[in-house]
Amino acid sequence: MIATVLTGTVLAAEGSGNILVPAGSEIVWSTIFVAIIAFAFYRYALPGFQKVLDERTARIEGGIAKADSVQAEADAALARYTKELNEARAEAAHIREEARIEGNAIVADLRAKAQEEANRILETGLRQIEAERQQVMVTLRADVGVLATQLASKIVGESLDDEVRQSRVVDRFLDELEASTAVSIKGK
């Protein structure tokens, strides 16, 4: 078959004289054939292509619109998040400040209570020391009185068994002792 086409082309070329220029009937038939194919393409194939392209364009535009709406929602969510974050930071700062103030108040209260407790303990200690001093003074007065009476009895050679006399001698001796102690303490 190829041989026949080549033979026909060679014979056609011999008749026209130029192998590159087709015969007039071939041009007419080729034009009609191309017109039929073009008509069928525009009538049947091109609307299908156009429909596919339109759908694709609509999907792309829908995707762009959806992306724009998602972007707008994301921007709104970011703005809400930023606002809530700023509010949370402000609230946290407020809570920290309240906690600091409350902590300072608690520390001041505890210091005051500790000072009161220390004062109470000191006062109790002082009262206890004073009571013990009084007790020691009474005991000492009695012991010194007995010792002084015995010493005086030995020195004087006379019995000082009389209670009233013994009490006066002891009181006078202790008063003189306290006076001399007070003078020596003030001198220091």
N, CA and C atoms as an extended XYZ file, in Angstrom:
564
Properties=species:S:1:pos:R:3:atomname:S:1:resname:S:1:resid:I:1 pbc="F F F"
N         0.808       -1.162        0.000 N   MET     1
C         0.000        0.000        0.000 CA  MET     1
C         0.871        1.253        0.000 C   MET     1
N         1.909        1.233        0.748 N   ILE     2
C         2.804        2.371        0.751 CA  ILE     2
C         3.380        2.571       -0.647 C   ILE     2
N         3.630        1.504       -1.297 N   ALA     3
C         4.167        1.612       -2.659 CA  ALA     3
C         3.161        2.293       -3.564 C   ALA     3
N         1.887        2.018       -3.397 N   THR     4
C         0.856        2.617       -4.238 CA  THR     4
C         0.772        4.103       -3.974 C   THR     4
N         0.825        4.511       -2.688 N   VAL     5
C         0.750        5.921       -2.337 CA  VAL     5
C         1.965        6.634       -2.909 C   VAL     5
N         3.126        6.021       -2.797 N   LEU     6
C         4.327        6.635       -3.326 CA  LEU     6
C         4.259        6.732       -4.852 C   LEU     6
N         3.726        5.722       -5.445 N   THR     7
C         3.610        5.739       -6.892 CA  THR     7
C         2.633        6.821       -7.316 C   THR     7
N         1.499        6.952       -6.575 N   GLY     8
C         0.503        7.978       -6.907 CA  GLY     8
C         1.070        9.352       -6.691 C   GLY     8
N         1.875        9.549       -5.670 N   THR     9
C         2.471       10.836       -5.390 CA  THR     9
C         3.481       11.177       -6.467 C   THR     9
N         4.239       10.197       -6.891 N   VAL    10
C         5.233       10.434       -7.921 CA  VAL    10
C         4.521       10.779       -9.226 C   VAL    10
N         3.436       10.067       -9.585 N   LEU    11
C         2.712       10.341      -10.823 CA  LEU    11
C         2.054       11.708      -10.760 C   LEU    11
N         1.502       12.068       -9.577 N   ALA    12
C         0.862       13.371       -9.436 CA  ALA    12
C         1.894       14.461       -9.553 C   ALA    12
N         3.046       14.222       -9.043 N   ALA    13
C         4.096       15.212       -9.104 CA  ALA    13
C         4.587       15.363      -10.523 C   ALA    13
N         4.593       14.269      -11.279 N   GLU    14
C         5.045       14.362      -12.665 CA  GLU    14
C         4.077       15.176      -13.486 C   GLU    14
N         2.769       15.091      -13.112 N   GLY    15
C         1.766       15.809      -13.890 CA  GLY    15
C         1.790       17.280      -13.589 C   GLY    15
N         2.102       17.713      -12.344 N   SER    16
C         2.071       19.134      -12.015 CA  SER    16
C         3.434       19.757      -12.174 C   SER    16
N         4.380       18.971      -12.074 N   GLY    17
C         5.707       19.480      -12.261 CA  GLY    17
C         6.426       19.764      -10.947 C   GLY    17
N         5.691       20.038       -9.829 N   ASN    18
C         6.340       20.304       -8.545 CA  ASN    18
C         5.784       19.311       -7.525 C   ASN    18
N         6.673       18.649       -6.882 N   ILE    19
C         6.269       17.612       -5.925 CA  ILE    19
C         5.753       18.217       -4.628 C   ILE    19
N         6.140       19.438       -4.292 N   LEU    20
C         5.757       20.068       -3.041 CA  LEU    20
C         4.396       20.752       -3.115 C   LEU    20
N         3.866       21.019       -4.250 N   VAL    21
C         2.582       21.678       -4.397 CA  VAL    21
C         1.541       20.613       -4.739 C   VAL    21
N         0.491       20.453       -3.891 N   PRO    22
C        -0.518       19.425       -4.172 CA  PRO    22
C        -1.452       19.875       -5.309 C   PRO    22
N        -2.186       18.928       -5.775 N   ALA    23
C        -3.127       19.194       -6.869 CA  ALA    23
C        -4.315       19.956       -6.313 C   ALA    23
N        -5.039       20.668       -7.065 N   GLY    24
C        -6.167       21.511       -6.665 CA  GLY    24
C        -7.285       20.700       -6.049 C   GLY    24
N        -7.589       19.495       -6.573 N   SER    25
C        -8.657       18.674       -6.017 CA  SER    25
C        -8.292       18.204       -4.608 C   SER    25
N        -7.023       17.961       -4.377 N   GLU    26
C        -6.588       17.537       -3.036 CA  GLU    26
C        -6.752       18.682       -2.046 C   GLU    26
N        -6.515       19.875       -2.477 N   ILE    27
C        -6.671       21.041       -1.608 CA  ILE    27
C        -8.138       21.201       -1.250 C   ILE    27
N        -9.033       21.033       -2.205 N   VAL    28
C       -10.470       21.189       -1.971 CA  VAL    28
C       -10.943       20.104       -1.011 C   VAL    28
N       -10.579       18.862       -1.328 N   TRP    29
C       -11.012       17.750       -0.459 CA  TRP    29
C       -10.393       17.872        0.944 C   TRP    29
N        -9.197       18.307        1.033 N   SER    30
C        -8.538       18.484        2.344 CA  SER    30
C        -9.235       19.589        3.117 C   SER    30
N        -9.621       20.664        2.450 N   THR    31
C       -10.310       21.775        3.097 CA  THR    31
C       -11.669       21.318        3.607 C   THR    31
N       -12.411       20.553        2.807 N   ILE    32
C       -13.729       20.039        3.223 CA  ILE    32
C       -13.562       19.109        4.430 C   ILE    32
N       -12.559       18.246        4.358 N   PHE    33
C       -12.317       17.290        5.434 CA  PHE    33
C       -11.934       18.036        6.731 C   PHE    33
N       -11.078       19.027        6.632 N   VAL    34
C       -10.678       19.817        7.802 CA  VAL    34
C       -11.886       20.583        8.326 C   VAL    34
N       -12.751       21.109        7.461 N   ALA    35
C       -13.935       21.841        7.886 CA  ALA    35
C       -14.886       20.912        8.635 C   ALA    35
N       -15.065       19.673        8.158 N   ILE    36
C       -15.950       18.708        8.827 CA  ILE    36
C       -15.381       18.361       10.216 C   ILE    36
N       -14.088       18.137       10.250 N   ILE    37
C       -13.449       17.798       11.534 CA  ILE    37
C       -13.537       18.995       12.476 C   ILE    37
N       -13.303       20.212       11.949 N   ALA    38
C       -13.369       21.409       12.782 CA  ALA    38
C       -14.782       21.615       13.301 C   ALA    38
N       -15.802       21.389       12.396 N   PHE    39
C       -17.192       21.522       12.812 CA  PHE    39
C       -17.513       20.510       13.932 C   PHE    39
N       -17.109       19.269       13.742 N   ALA    40
C       -17.369       18.220       14.747 CA  ALA    40
C       -16.624       18.556       16.056 C   ALA    40
N       -15.418       19.035       15.937 N   PHE    41
C       -14.635       19.390       17.116 CA  PHE    41
C       -15.321       20.525       17.873 C   PHE    41
N       -15.741       21.598       17.141 N   TYR    42
C       -16.393       22.728       17.794 CA  TYR    42
C       -17.772       22.362       18.321 C   TYR    42
N       -18.437       21.462       17.633 N   ARG    43
C       -19.799       21.088       18.002 CA  ARG    43
C       -19.834       20.105       19.172 C   ARG    43
N       -18.943       19.127       19.161 N   TYR    44
C       -19.029       18.040       20.145 CA  TYR    44
C       -17.862       18.012       21.159 C   TYR    44
N       -16.667       18.138       20.722 N   ALA    45
C       -15.514       17.988       21.618 CA  ALA    45
C       -15.245       19.261       22.422 C   ALA    45
N       -15.292       20.415       21.762 N   LEU    46
C       -14.962       21.667       22.439 CA  LEU    46
C       -15.914       21.972       23.603 C   LEU    46
N       -17.251       21.754       23.494 N   PRO    47
C       -18.111       22.000       24.664 CA  PRO    47
C       -17.726       21.115       25.868 C   PRO    47
N       -17.342       19.868       25.599 N   GLY    48
C       -16.905       18.984       26.693 CA  GLY    48
C       -15.642       19.526       27.342 C   GLY    48
N       -14.667       19.961       26.488 N   PHE    49
C       -13.441       20.564       27.031 CA  PHE    49
C       -13.763       21.841       27.811 C   PHE    49
N       -14.638       22.636       27.216 N   GLN    50
C       -15.023       23.894       27.854 CA  GLN    50
C       -15.701       23.626       29.187 C   GLN    50
N       -16.570       22.598       29.214 N   LYS    51
C       -17.271       22.239       30.452 CA  LYS    51
C       -16.255       21.811       31.523 C   LYS    51
N       -15.290       20.974       31.119 N   VAL    52
C       -14.261       20.531       32.058 CA  VAL    52
C       -13.449       21.723       32.542 C   VAL    52
N       -13.086       22.614       31.640 N   LEU    53
C       -12.318       23.796       32.029 CA  LEU    53
C       -13.121       24.721       32.939 C   LEU    53
N       -14.427       24.887       32.624 N   ASP    54
C       -15.287       25.721       33.470 CA  ASP    54
C       -15.418       25.120       34.879 C   ASP    54
N       -15.602       23.796       34.929 N   GLU    55
C       -15.693       23.134       36.240 CA  GLU    55
C       -14.390       23.302       37.024 C   GLU    55
N       -13.306       23.135       36.316 N   ARG    56
C       -11.999       23.279       36.964 CA  ARG    56
C       -11.802       24.719       37.453 C   ARG    56
N       -12.194       25.691       36.622 N   THR    57
C       -12.096       27.091       37.012 CA  THR    57
C       -12.979       27.363       38.228 C   THR    57
N       -14.203       26.808       38.194 N   ALA    58
C       -15.118       27.004       39.326 CA  ALA    58
C       -14.539       26.374       40.587 C   ALA    58
N       -13.954       25.172       40.465 N   ARG    59
C       -13.342       24.532       41.628 CA  ARG    59
C       -12.167       25.352       42.158 C   ARG    59
N       -11.380       25.862       41.242 N   ILE    60
C       -10.233       26.684       41.663 CA  ILE    60
C       -10.719       27.954       42.340 C   ILE    60
N       -11.718       28.622       41.726 N   GLU    61
C       -12.252       29.835       42.332 CA  GLU    61
C       -12.926       29.530       43.674 C   GLU    61
N       -13.626       28.394       43.743 N   GLY    62
C       -14.228       27.970       45.013 CA  GLY    62
C       -13.152       27.685       46.058 C   GLY    62
N       -12.090       27.041       45.621 N   GLY    63
C       -10.977       26.781       46.542 CA  GLY    63
C       -10.342       28.065       47.017 C   GLY    63
N       -10.199       29.016       46.099 N   ILE    64
C        -9.630       30.310       46.485 CA  ILE    64
C       -10.565       31.022       47.458 C   ILE    64
N       -11.870       30.985       47.155 N   ALA    65
C       -12.839       31.624       48.053 CA  ALA    65
C       -12.827       30.930       49.414 C   ALA    65
N       -12.767       29.601       49.387 N   LYS    66
C       -12.727       28.847       50.641 CA  LYS    66
C       -11.437       29.164       51.400 C   LYS    66
N       -10.337       29.234       50.676 N   ALA    67
C        -9.059       29.581       51.314 CA  ALA    67
C        -9.129       30.982       51.899 C   ALA    67
N        -9.763       31.913       51.174 N   ASP    68
C        -9.923       33.273       51.696 CA  ASP    68
C       -10.772       33.276       52.969 C   ASP    68
N       -11.880       32.498       52.952 N   SER    69
C       -12.737       32.459       54.140 CA  SER    69
C       -12.011       31.779       55.300 C   SER    69
N       -11.257       30.714       54.998 N   VAL    70
C       -10.483       30.050       56.052 CA  VAL    70
C        -9.413       31.007       56.579 C   VAL    70
N        -8.791       31.755       55.694 N   GLN    71
C        -7.781       32.732       56.112 CA  GLN    71
C        -8.423       33.808       56.979 C   GLN    71
N        -9.625       34.257       56.584 N   ALA    72
C       -10.325       35.266       57.385 CA  ALA    72
C       -10.679       34.693       58.759 C   ALA    72
N       -11.150       33.439       58.790 N   GLU    73
C       -11.454       32.797       60.072 CA  GLU    73
C       -10.185       32.647       60.905 C   GLU    73
N        -9.099       32.279       60.251 N   ALA    74
C        -7.828       32.131       60.972 CA  ALA    74
C        -7.373       33.473       61.523 C   ALA    74
N        -7.523       34.528       60.734 N   ASP    75
C        -7.163       35.865       61.218 CA  ASP    75
C        -8.036       36.266       62.400 C   ASP    75
N        -9.344       35.966       62.303 N   ALA    76
C       -10.260       36.282       63.412 CA  ALA    76
C        -9.893       35.460       64.647 C   ALA    76
N        -9.593       34.176       64.445 N   ALA    77
C        -9.201       33.322       65.572 CA  ALA    77
C        -7.898       33.821       66.191 C   ALA    77
N        -6.959       34.240       65.354 N   LEU    78
C        -5.700       34.778       65.857 CA  LEU    78
C        -5.949       36.053       66.665 C   LEU    78
N        -6.836       36.904       66.150 N   ALA    79
C        -7.158       38.138       66.876 CA  ALA    79
C        -7.811       37.813       68.222 C   ALA    79
N        -8.753       36.823       68.218 N   ARG    80
C        -9.395       36.398       69.466 CA  ARG    80
C        -8.361       35.812       70.425 C   ARG    80
N        -7.499       34.972       69.899 N   TYR    81
C        -6.463       34.336       70.716 CA  TYR    81
C        -5.535       35.390       71.317 C   TYR    81
N        -5.143       36.349       70.490 N   THR    82
C        -4.257       37.411       70.970 CA  THR    82
C        -4.967       38.228       72.057 C   THR    82
N        -6.234       38.542       71.827 N   LYS    83
C        -6.998       39.306       72.811 CA  LYS    83
C        -7.124       38.514       74.109 C   LYS    83
N        -7.487       37.224       74.006 N   GLU    84
C        -7.626       36.383       75.203 CA  GLU    84
C        -6.275       36.225       75.913 C   GLU    84
N        -5.212       36.097       75.131 N   LEU    85
C        -3.881       35.968       75.718 CA  LEU    85
C        -3.515       37.235       76.490 C   LEU    85
N        -3.796       38.384       75.887 N   ASN    86
C        -3.512       39.650       76.575 CA  ASN    86
C        -4.357       39.789       77.838 C   ASN    86
N        -5.646       39.389       77.749 N   GLU    87
C        -6.506       39.433       78.924 CA  GLU    87
C        -5.996       38.481       79.998 C   GLU    87
N        -5.565       37.282       79.574 N   ALA    88
C        -5.033       36.303       80.533 CA  ALA    88
C        -3.757       36.826       81.186 C   ALA    88
N        -2.912       37.471       80.412 N   ARG    89
C        -1.683       38.045       80.987 CA  ARG    89
C        -2.019       39.143       81.984 C   ARG    89
N        -2.992       39.984       81.623 N   ALA    90
C        -3.397       41.058       82.537 CA  ALA    90
C        -3.991       40.464       83.814 C   ALA    90
N        -4.823       39.447       83.653 N   GLU    91
C        -5.424       38.781       84.821 CA  GLU    91
C        -4.345       38.131       85.676 C   GLU    91
N        -3.372       37.494       85.040 N   ALA    92
C        -2.273       36.860       85.780 CA  ALA    92
C        -1.471       37.915       86.538 C   ALA    92
N        -1.216       39.044       85.897 N   ALA    93
C        -0.487       40.122       86.576 CA  ALA    93
C        -1.296       40.638       87.763 C   ALA    93
N        -2.610       40.761       87.578 N   HIS    94
C        -3.487       41.221       88.661 CA  HIS    94
C        -3.467       40.209       89.818 C   HIS    94
N        -3.543       38.931       89.487 N   ILE    95
C        -3.525       37.878       90.518 CA  ILE    95
C        -2.183       37.878       91.244 C   ILE    95
N        -1.089       38.023       90.470 N   ARG    96
C         0.231       38.081       91.108 CA  ARG    96
C         0.317       39.266       92.067 C   ARG    96
N        -0.205       40.415       91.651 N   GLU    97
C        -0.162       41.610       92.495 CA  GLU    97
C        -0.991       41.396       93.759 C   GLU    97
N        -2.187       40.813       93.604 N   GLU    98
C        -3.014       40.529       94.775 CA  GLU    98
C        -2.317       39.541       95.702 C   GLU    98
N        -1.698       38.518       95.116 N   ALA    99
C        -0.986       37.523       95.922 CA  ALA    99
C         0.185       38.171       96.660 C   ALA    99
N         0.896       39.071       95.982 N   ARG   100
C         2.010       39.757       96.624 CA  ARG   100
C         1.508       40.602       97.788 C   ARG   100
N         0.421       41.347       97.565 N   ILE   101
C        -0.145       42.184       98.625 CA  ILE   101
C        -0.617       41.309       99.781 C   ILE   101
N        -1.320       40.230       99.445 N   GLU   102
C        -1.807       39.316      100.480 CA  GLU   102
C        -0.634       38.666      101.222 C   GLU   102
N         0.403       38.300      100.488 N   GLY   103
C         1.592       37.720      101.116 CA  GLY   103
C         2.252       38.703      102.065 C   GLY   103
N         2.359       39.956      101.628 N   ASN   104
C         2.937       40.988      102.507 CA  ASN   104
C         2.083       41.171      103.764 C   ASN   104
N         0.757       41.137      103.588 N   ALA   105
C        -0.133       41.277      104.740 CA  ALA   105
C         0.028       40.091      105.683 C   ALA   105
N         0.149       38.898      105.128 N   ILE   106
C         0.339       37.703      105.961 CA  ILE   106
C         1.666       37.786      106.703 C   ILE   106
N         2.721       38.205      105.989 N   VAL   107
C         4.034       38.334      106.630 CA  VAL   107
C         3.963       39.369      107.749 C   VAL   107
N         3.311       40.502      107.495 N   ALA   108
C         3.194       41.542      108.525 CA  ALA   108
C         2.395       41.014      109.716 C   ALA   108
N         1.314       40.293      109.445 N   ASP   109
C         0.493       39.727      110.510 CA  ASP   109
C         1.299       38.719      111.329 C   ASP   109
N         2.042       37.862      110.631 N   LEU   110
C         2.858       36.869      111.337 CA  LEU   110
C         3.958       37.545      112.154 C   LEU   110
N         4.542       38.602      111.615 N   ARG   111
C         5.559       39.339      112.378 CA  ARG   111
C         4.946       39.953      113.635 C   ARG   111
N         3.757       40.531      113.479 N   ALA   112
C         3.093       41.141      114.633 CA  ALA   112
C         2.772       40.074      115.678 C   ALA   112
N         2.262       38.931      115.225 N   LYS   113
C         1.951       37.847      116.160 CA  LYS   113
C         3.225       37.326      116.826 C   LYS   113
N         4.292       37.210      116.046 N   ALA   114
C         5.567       36.752      116.611 CA  ALA   114
C         6.081       37.750      117.634 C   ALA   114
N         5.955       39.032      117.335 N   GLN   115
C         6.398       40.062      118.281 CA  GLN   115
C         5.565       39.998      119.555 C   GLN   115
N         4.229       39.839      119.396 N   GLU   116
C         3.363       39.721      120.559 CA  GLU   116
C         3.751       38.497      121.392 C   GLU   116
N         3.986       37.384      120.706 N   GLU   117
C         4.379       36.153      121.398 CA  GLU   117
C         5.712       36.340      122.119 C   GLU   117
N         6.672       36.991      121.431 N   ALA   118
C         7.972       37.242      122.058 CA  ALA   118
C         7.808       38.144      123.280 C   ALA   118
N         6.988       39.178      123.162 N   ASN   119
C         6.739       40.062      124.298 CA  ASN   119
C         6.072       39.314      125.446 C   ASN   119
N         5.121       38.454      125.106 N   ARG   120
C         4.426       37.664      126.124 CA  ARG   120
C         5.412       36.723      126.821 C   ARG   120
N         6.252       36.058      126.024 N   ILE   121
C         7.237       35.142      126.602 CA  ILE   121
C         8.214       35.922      127.488 C   ILE   121
N         8.658       37.080      127.001 N   LEU   122
C         9.578       37.907      127.783 CA  LEU   122
C         8.926       38.347      129.089 C   LEU   122
N         7.678       38.797      128.994 N   GLU   123
C         6.959       39.245      130.186 CA  GLU   123
C         6.765       38.087      131.164 C   GLU   123
N         6.409       36.930      130.633 N   THR   124
C         6.239       35.750      131.485 CA  THR   124
C         7.566       35.387      132.143 C   THR   124
N         8.638       35.440      131.339 N   GLY   125
C         9.957       35.143      131.882 CA  GLY   125
C        10.353       36.120      132.972 C   GLY   125
N        10.087       37.401      132.722 N   LEU   126
C        10.415       38.416      133.727 CA  LEU   126
C         9.606       38.206      135.010 C   LEU   126
N         8.315       37.905      134.864 N   ARG   127
C         7.474       37.647      136.043 CA  ARG   127
C         7.972       36.425      136.811 C   ARG   127
N         8.357       35.401      136.035 N   GLN   128
C         8.854       34.185      136.665 CA  GLN   128
C        10.173       34.464      137.396 C   GLN   128
N        11.051       35.234      136.739 N   ILE   129
C        12.324       35.594      137.388 CA  ILE   129
C        12.054       36.406      138.657 C   ILE   129
N        11.116       37.356      138.548 N   GLU   130
C        10.784       38.180      139.721 CA  GLU   130
C        10.209       37.322      140.839 C   GLU   130
N         9.342       36.358      140.458 N   ALA   131
C         8.766       35.480      141.481 CA  ALA   131
C         9.854       34.629      142.119 C   ALA   131
N        10.755       34.106      141.302 N   GLU   132
C        11.846       33.308      141.839 CA  GLU   132
C        12.768       34.171      142.715 C   GLU   132
N        12.998       35.413      142.292 N   ARG   133
C        13.826       36.314      143.090 CA  ARG   133
C        13.170       36.565      144.439 C   ARG   133
N        11.864       36.801      144.416 N   GLN   134
C        11.134       37.021      145.663 CA  GLN   134
C        11.227       35.777      146.551 C   GLN   134
N        11.060       34.619      145.921 N   GLN   135
C        11.130       33.371      146.672 CA  GLN   135
C        12.530       33.185      147.271 C   GLN   135
N        13.562       33.475      146.432 N   VAL   136
C        14.934       33.367      146.928 CA  VAL   136
C        15.160       34.368      148.053 C   VAL   136
N        14.633       35.583      147.909 N   MET   137
C        14.792       36.607      148.941 CA  MET   137
C        14.159       36.139      150.252 C   MET   137
N        12.972       35.547      150.164 N   VAL   138
C        12.301       35.070      151.371 CA  VAL   138
C        13.128       33.963      152.004 C   VAL   138
N        13.569       33.022      151.158 N   THR   139
C        14.373       31.915      151.663 CA  THR   139
C        15.690       32.437      152.218 C   THR   139
N        16.309       33.335      151.486 N   LEU   140
C        17.574       33.908      151.922 CA  LEU   140
C        17.404       34.691      153.214 C   LEU   140
N        16.321       35.470      153.305 N   ARG   141
C        16.041       36.252      154.493 CA  ARG   141
C        15.917       35.322      155.709 C   ARG   141
N        15.210       34.207      155.475 N   ALA   142
C        15.031       33.266      156.585 CA  ALA   142
C        16.371       32.633      156.954 C   ALA   142
N        17.104       32.193      155.926 N   ASP   143
C        18.395       31.542      156.191 CA  ASP   143
C        19.402       32.526      156.780 C   ASP   143
N        19.443       33.738      156.229 N   VAL   144
C        20.367       34.751      156.731 CA  VAL   144
C        19.965       35.138      158.154 C   VAL   144
N        18.680       35.202      158.375 N   GLY   145
C        18.200       35.545      159.728 CA  GLY   145
C        18.656       34.524      160.738 C   GLY   145
N        18.518       33.267      160.400 N   VAL   146
C        18.929       32.203      161.308 CA  VAL   146
C        20.431       32.267      161.510 C   VAL   146
N        21.168       32.400      160.407 N   LEU   147
C        22.626       32.458      160.497 CA  LEU   147
C        23.085       33.704      161.258 C   LEU   147
N        22.449       34.824      160.975 N   ALA   148
C        22.825       36.065      161.664 CA  ALA   148
C        22.525       35.974      163.148 C   ALA   148
N        21.407       35.371      163.484 N   THR   149
C        21.036       35.228      164.885 CA  THR   149
C        22.020       34.325      165.601 C   THR   149
N        22.384       33.245      164.955 N   GLN   150
C        23.351       32.336      165.562 CA  GLN   150
C        24.702       33.034      165.712 C   GLN   150
N        25.093       33.776      164.658 N   LEU   151
C        26.375       34.478      164.717 CA  LEU   151
C        26.352       35.547      165.804 C   LEU   151
N        25.280       36.294      165.833 N   ALA   152
C        25.164       37.353      166.843 CA  ALA   152
C        25.134       36.758      168.245 C   ALA   152
N        24.478       35.637      168.398 N   SER   153
C        24.423       34.980      169.709 CA  SER   153
C        25.812       34.567      170.131 C   SER   153
N        26.573       34.091      169.210 N   LYS   154
C        27.931       33.666      169.531 CA  LYS   154
C        28.805       34.870      169.835 C   LYS   154
N        28.637       35.951      169.096 N   ILE   155
C        29.466       37.133      169.304 CA  ILE   155
C        29.050       37.818      170.596 C   ILE   155
N        27.806       38.026      170.789 N   VAL   156
C        27.317       38.754      171.946 CA  VAL   156
C        27.367       37.851      173.170 C   VAL   156
N        27.193       36.612      172.952 N   GLY   157
C        27.197       35.674      174.052 CA  GLY   157
C        25.851       35.608      174.718 C   GLY   157
N        24.871       36.155      174.121 N   GLU   158
C        23.531       36.209      174.686 CA  GLU   158
C        22.592       35.555      173.691 C   GLU   158
N        21.612       34.914      174.168 N   SER   159
C        20.675       34.216      173.303 CA  SER   159
C        19.715       35.213      172.670 C   SER   159
N        19.532       35.056      171.410 N   LEU   160
C        18.576       35.919      170.683 CA  LEU   160
C        17.414       35.064      170.202 C   LEU   160
N        16.872       34.317      171.078 N   ASP   161
C        15.801       33.407      170.675 CA  ASP   161
C        14.461       34.126      170.575 C   ASP   161
N        14.401       35.324      171.069 N   ASP   162
C        13.149       36.058      170.999 CA  ASP   162
C        12.845       36.371      169.532 C   ASP   162
N        11.658       36.021      169.077 N   GLU   163
C        11.241       36.178      167.671 CA  GLU   163
C        11.235       37.628      167.240 C   GLU   163
N        10.721       38.505      168.036 N   VAL   164
C        10.581       39.908      167.673 CA  VAL   164
C        11.959       40.527      167.567 C   VAL   164
N        12.796       40.273      168.505 N   ARG   165
C        14.138       40.819      168.487 CA  ARG   165
C        14.909       40.250      167.299 C   ARG   165
N        14.737       38.990      167.097 N   GLN   166
C        15.438       38.316      165.976 CA  GLN   166
C        14.979       38.907      164.652 C   GLN   166
N        13.723       39.146      164.502 N   SER   167
C        13.163       39.699      163.268 CA  SER   167
C        13.687       41.109      163.036 C   SER   167
N        13.772       41.934      164.076 N   ARG   168
C        14.288       43.295      163.927 CA  ARG   168
C        15.742       43.296      163.529 C   ARG   168
N        16.526       42.441      164.125 N   VAL   169
C        17.950       42.376      163.808 CA  VAL   169
C        18.135       41.924      162.351 C   VAL   169
N        17.414       40.933      161.953 N   VAL   170
C        17.535       40.414      160.576 CA  VAL   170
C        17.083       41.459      159.583 C   VAL   170
N        15.953       42.107      159.846 N   ASP   171
C        15.442       43.118      158.907 CA  ASP   171
C        16.417       44.280      158.787 C   ASP   171
N        16.966       44.734      159.898 N   ARG   172
C        17.920       45.822      159.863 CA  ARG   172
C        19.170       45.415      159.073 C   ARG   172
N        19.646       44.193      159.324 N   PHE   173
C        20.831       43.711      158.607 CA  PHE   173
C        20.575       43.622      157.094 C   PHE   173
N        19.431       43.092      156.698 N   LEU   174
C        19.104       42.952      155.263 CA  LEU   174
C        18.885       44.310      154.618 C   LEU   174
N        18.276       45.239      155.323 N   ASP   175
C        18.068       46.577      154.770 CA  ASP   175
C        19.410       47.257      154.515 C   ASP   175
N        20.329       47.108      155.461 N   GLU   176
C        21.652       47.682      155.262 CA  GLU   176
C        22.371       47.004      154.097 C   GLU   176
N        22.196       45.697      153.990 N   LEU   177
C        22.803       44.946      152.890 CA  LEU   177
C        22.236       45.393      151.542 C   LEU   177
N        20.926       45.567      151.447 N   GLU   178
C        20.290       46.019      150.206 CA  GLU   178
C        20.727       47.435      149.858 C   GLU   178
N        20.828       48.282      150.848 N   ALA   179
C        21.246       49.663      150.611 CA  ALA   179
C        22.671       49.697      150.092 C   ALA   179
N        23.558       48.921      150.678 N   SER   180
C        24.944       48.910      150.209 CA  SER   180
C        25.039       48.292      148.814 C   SER   180
N        24.209       47.313      148.516 N   THR   181
C        24.188       46.696      147.180 CA  THR   181
C        23.664       47.686      146.156 C   THR   181
N        22.638       48.433      146.490 N   ALA   182
C        22.062       49.423      145.568 CA  ALA   182
C        23.056       50.526      145.290 C   ALA   182
N        23.829       50.963      146.289 N   VAL   183
C        24.819       52.012      146.116 CA  VAL   183
C        25.930       51.494      145.216 C   VAL   183
N        26.368       50.258      145.415 N   SER   184
C        27.439       49.724      144.575 CA  SER   184
C        26.987       49.489      143.140 C   SER   184
N        25.731       49.159      142.939 N   ILE   185
C        25.201       48.961      141.560 CA  ILE   185
C        25.078       50.303      140.876 C   ILE   185
N        24.651       51.366      141.582 N   LYS   186
C        24.512       52.681      140.973 CA  LYS   186
C        25.874       53.272      140.669 C   LYS   186
N        26.886       52.931      141.439 N   GLY   187
C        28.228       53.442      141.226 CA  GLY   187
C        28.862       52.847      139.994 C   GLY   187
N        28.467       51.738      139.589 N   LYS   188
C        29.064       51.087      138.407 CA  LYS   188
C        28.511       51.743      137.205 C   LYS   188
